[in-house]
Amino acid sequence: MKSFCTTAASFFLCFATIGCRLNPNVEIVGSYFPGWLLSLCVAVGLTGVAHGVLRRYKILHTVGHPALIYPCMVVLFTCLLWLFFFA
């Protein structure tokens, strides 16, 4: 039983440190910024573009309440960008 516990603990420690191999910071002009912050800034811009597309095709009134839809779009774009570029 003791060897099983030590083997399980060593596997757990190996799998727990897998996420430490990639640095989530991005260097911009000598300063380091977290990847999620850059994804958030781009996501706010993409949400503005999506608003323009919805307004251009006159389907803005069918998507729902803006106070709910736009923050959800920002979160969606942020997560997708982060997963695409930093994961």
C-alpha positions as CSV (number, residue, x, y, z in Angstrom):
1,M,0.0,0.0,0.0
2,K,2.9,2.3,0.8
3,S,4.5,1.9,-2.6
4,F,1.1,2.6,-4.3
5,C,0.8,5.8,-2.4
6,T,4.3,7.0,-3.2
7,T,3.7,6.1,-6.9
8,A,0.4,7.9,-7.0
9,A,1.9,10.9,-5.3
10,S,4.8,11.0,-7.8
11,F,2.4,10.8,-10.7
12,F,0.3,13.6,-9.2
13,L,3.4,15.8,-8.8
14,C,4.4,15.2,-12.4
15,F,1.0,16.1,-13.7
16,A,0.7,19.1,-11.5
17,T,3.8,20.7,-12.9
18,I,2.9,20.2,-16.6
19,G,1.4,23.7,-16.7
20,C,4.6,25.4,-15.7
21,R,6.4,25.0,-19.0
22,L,4.8,28.0,-20.8
23,N,5.3,31.5,-19.7
24,P,1.9,33.3,-19.9
25,N,3.5,36.8,-20.1
26,V,4.2,38.7,-23.3
27,E,6.9,41.3,-23.7
28,I,5.9,44.6,-25.2
29,V,8.5,47.4,-25.3
30,G,10.4,45.9,-22.3
31,S,7.4,45.4,-20.1
32,Y,5.7,42.1,-19.4
33,F,1.9,41.9,-19.7
34,P,-0.2,38.8,-19.0
35,G,-1.7,37.1,-22.0
36,W,-5.2,37.4,-20.8
37,L,-4.9,41.2,-20.6
38,L,-3.9,41.4,-24.2
39,S,-6.7,39.0,-25.2
40,L,-9.2,41.2,-23.2
41,C,-8.1,44.3,-25.1
42,V,-8.5,42.7,-28.5
43,A,-11.8,41.1,-27.4
44,V,-13.3,44.6,-26.6
45,G,-12.3,45.7,-30.1
46,L,-13.9,42.6,-31.6
47,T,-17.1,43.2,-29.7
48,G,-17.2,46.7,-31.2
49,V,-16.7,45.2,-34.7
50,A,-19.5,42.7,-33.9
51,H,-21.8,45.5,-32.9
52,G,-21.1,47.3,-36.2
53,V,-21.9,44.1,-38.1
54,L,-25.1,43.6,-36.2
55,R,-26.1,47.2,-36.7
56,R,-25.3,47.1,-40.4
57,Y,-27.4,44.0,-41.1
58,K,-30.2,45.5,-38.9
59,I,-30.4,42.5,-36.6
60,L,-29.3,44.4,-33.5
61,H,-32.7,44.4,-32.0
62,T,-33.1,40.6,-32.3
63,V,-30.0,39.5,-30.3
64,G,-31.3,40.5,-26.9
65,H,-30.6,42.9,-24.1
66,P,-27.2,44.7,-24.7
67,A,-26.3,44.7,-21.0
68,L,-26.2,40.9,-21.1
69,I,-25.0,40.3,-24.7
70,Y,-22.0,42.5,-24.9
71,P,-20.2,41.4,-21.7
72,C,-20.9,37.8,-22.8
73,M,-19.3,38.5,-26.2
74,V,-16.3,40.1,-24.5
75,V,-15.8,37.0,-22.3
76,L,-16.3,34.7,-25.3
77,F,-13.8,36.5,-27.5
78,T,-11.3,36.8,-24.6
79,C,-11.4,33.1,-23.8
80,L,-11.2,32.1,-27.5
81,L,-8.3,34.4,-28.2
82,W,-6.4,33.2,-25.1
83,L,-6.9,29.6,-26.0
84,F,-5.9,30.2,-29.6
85,F,-2.7,32.2,-28.9
86,F,-1.5,31.2,-25.3
87,A,-2.8,27.7,-24.5
